[in-house]
Amino acid sequence: WVEGPHKGVAANRNNGVKHAKGDWIVFIDNDCIPDKELINTYIKAIKDNPEILAFEGRISADRERRHFLEEAPLNETGGYFWTCNVMIQKDYFVNTLKGFDENFYMYREDVDLRERIKLDGQPMLFLKEAYVIHPWRLQKHSVEIIKQKFVSLNYFYNKHPHLIKKSTKYKKIRNEL
């Protein structure tokens, strides 16, 4: 364990990678409960798929949602690359992707990473068997969180304008501002 620079999740994760000794990095959130075979599943995936540099695992909830202010980043089918359960080859992450974009303070740093992997032409493999349980979180400061999410979303779409065409909801909100 190393203390991060307290400049947001992207900076904290980059700092952790800087101190990591292995060839592969597994990211999971501190409130996730990993399956006891998570690391073995990822190791097997590396051996079985030597051409793949980025893997994402399944993220399931611990129970049914009880309140509309609860949230959890669920990923049952892949395609999200949310860093509460992904693995990436360290050299590729550091030297090619240059880590997480630290301009993202709290949200979308992982989605940005996913888009940069796609733009680099690298495939990502979803591993349903590599899973974590992500408990529901009750958002107590929902107005502030919504503001932070919108700032991150705006930065994300400014960085990846080609994706705006795919997000009619974002275009509508942005045009109303």
N, C-alpha and C positions, 0 to 999 in steps of 0.2 A: 504494500500500500504506500502510495506517495500522495502528498497533499498537492492539489492543483493550484493554479495561479489566481483562482477566484475571479475569472473573467468570462464566465459562461461555460456551458457544457462542452462546446467545441474546443475551447482552449484547455479545459481540464482533460479531455480525452487525448488531445495531441500530446499533452504533458505526460500522460500515462504511457503512451506509445514510445515516447522518447526514452523512458526508463525501462521498457520491456526488453527482455533478453532473447526471446524466441523468434522464430521465422514467421510465425502466424500470430495474428491478434484476434482474440474473441472479445467482442463487446457485449455486455449485458448490463441492464440497469441494476442499481443497488437494491431496488425493491422487488426484483424478479427472483423466482425460485427455479433454478435450473434442474432439469431432469438429471438423475444420477449418471446417465450415460451420455450426457451432452458432449463432453470433450471426446470420448471414444467415438461417438457418431461423427464428429467433425474430423477426427484423425482418419477414420475410414474413408470419408469423402475425399480427403486430400490424396490418399493412396489410390482410390478408384478413379479420380478425375484430375490427373496431374496438370492438365491444361487450364483448369479453372483457378482463378485468383481471388474470387469473392463468392462467399456462400451466405445464404440467409436461412435462419431457422424459423420454426413455427412459434407463434406467441399466442397463448390461450389465456382466457380469464380464469380466475379461481372460483367463480360462481356466476350466476345470472346478475345482470345489472339491476340495482334496486332503486336508484335515484337518477334523475336527469342530469344532475351535476357531477355524476361519476364518469370518469373516463379511464380508458386503458387502450394502449395501442395494439389492438388485436391483429394478427396476421396468420390466418389459417391456410392460405393458398399461395402466398408468395407474391413478389412483385413490388413490395414496399421498401425493402432494405432498411427497416427501422433498427437502429442500433441498440435496441434492448435485446437483440439476439442476432448478431451477424459475426462472421469470421472473414478476415481478409489477410492476404499475404503481406507481411510487414514492408518488404522492400517496395512493392507496388504502391502501397498506401503512402509511404514516406517520399519516395523518389519520383514516382510518376504522378500521383494524385496530389502530392504536397499536403497530405493530411486534410483535416476538416477546415473549412473556411471559418475563421474565428470572428468574422463579421456577424455570423449568426450567434446570438447570445444564448437563446434557449430553444428555439424550434426551427425545424427544416434543415439543420446541418446534415442530417443523415440522408434526406431526400436529395439535397444538393450533391452529396457524395455519389448517390445512386445515378444521378443524371450525368455526372462526370465520368463514371465508369461506362455508362452507355455510350457517351460521346467518344470515348476511347475505343469503343468496339469490343469491349470485353464482355463475355457472357457471365451471368450470375446464376448460380444453381440454388434452387429452393430445396431444403431438406426437411420434410415433414417430421422425420424422426428426431431431429435436433430441436428440442422444444424447451421452452421456459413457461412458467405460469406467471402472469403479470396480474397482481391484485388490482382491483378497481381503486382509483384515487378519487376522493371527494374534493372537488375544487372549491376552496374556501374564498379565494380572491378572484372570482370568475371575470369581473370587469377588467382587472389588470392583466389577467392571463389572455383574454381576448385581444387586448391592445398589443401585447407582446407577440401573439400569434399573427396579428395583422401586419405588424412591422416586419416580421420575418417573412411572411408571405409576399409582401411588397418587394422586399429585397430579393427574394428568390425569383420572382417573375421579372424583375429588372435584370437579373443575371441570366435568366433563361427565357427570353421573350418568345422563343419558338414554342413554348408550352402554353402560352396564353390562349392560343387558338383552341386548345383542348379543354380549357377551363372557362366555360361560359359564365359560371357563377362568379368567378373572380372578376371577369371583365365587367359584369353588371355592377358589382359592388364598387369597383374602381371608377367606373364612369359616373356613379352617383355621388362620389366625393368631390 
